[in-house]
Amino acid sequence: MPRPPNVRVPLLKFPDDAMKTLLLLRHAKSISTEGKFADFDRPLSDRGREEARRIGRYIKQQTIQLDFVLSSPAVRARETTESVLQFAELRSEARYDDRIYEATPFSLTEVVSQVDDDRKRVLLVGHNPAMEELLGLLTGHPNHMSTAALAEIEVETENWNALAESTCKLVWMISAKELSSS
């Protein structure tokens, strides 16, 4: 039976509350493993501090909002998180979770799955190889994540605890290397 003229057929679309955004950020460049620091205690290098500033400025310029930040407590990740938030001029709540350091992609999924569902846009700051592997696991498309690489993933879910079973799409990815030093 044909449709009557001038009748609109609604497009199927997920309601806003059925979508989440997960941003993955690999920590910025740290000092060499040679020397006086244990791996956990390695701070950012001068280059790493600049990378974190660039990513923070990018987040500000793109008006990216964050409801919550999860970060590894390792010094280089903590410094990346603090610098990015400072230069993005965001006051998002940050939680430093021991499980993110030396994590697997599956344990990172578990950490994110425990985020409160009212938080729609979450930033996860961690380490390779787990960050690259998580990106590939969620989106089905493995990508290299250099230091200070930021990826946005659209997650079709209402609940973070369904992350592992959700349809995820890589929206974009950028690295500090690609950004000018402005």
Residue, then its C-alpha position, 0 to 999 in steps of 0.5 A: m500500500p503506497r504512503p499518503p503524500n506529504v507524510r514523513v517517515p521518521l529516520l531510525k536514530f539512537p536517542d542521545d542517551a543511547m550513545k556514549t563517547l570514549l576518548l582514548l589518549r596514550h600518555a605523552k612522551s616520557i624520559s628514557t627507561e635508562g637511568k634513575f627512574a623505575d618504569f612507573d616513576r618516569p616523568l614526561s620529557d620536554r617533548g612529552r610536556e609539549e605534546a600534552r599541551r598541544i593535545g590540551r589546546y586541541i581539545k579546547q579548540q574543538t570544544i570537546q567536553l569531558d564528563f569524567v577522566l580515568s587515568s593510569p597513576a604512573v607519573r607520565a600518565r598523571e602528568t599527561t592528564e593534568s597538563v591536558l586538562q589544564f591546557a584544555e581549560l577543563r575541570s573534569e573529575a579525574r580518577y587515577d586507577d591502578r588497574i590501568y597501569e600494565a593493563t590488557p585491553f580486556s581489563l581496560t574494558e572492565v575499568v570503563s564498564q564501571v563508570d556511572d552511566d550519567r557520564k556520557r563523555v569519558l577520557l581514558v589515559g593509558h599506555n601501549p600496547a593496551m591502548e592500541e589493542l583496546l582501540g582495535l578490540l572495540t572498533g575492529h580496526p587496529n590503529h597505531m597510537s603514537t605518544a599523545a595520540l587521541a582517538e574518539i570512539e562512538v559507543e552505541t549503548e546506554n550503559w557503560n557496563a555493556l561496552a564490550e558488547s556494544t557497536c563502537k565506531l572510530v570517529w577520528m584520531i589525531s596525534a600531537k605530532e600532527l598538530s602545530s605548536s601554536 
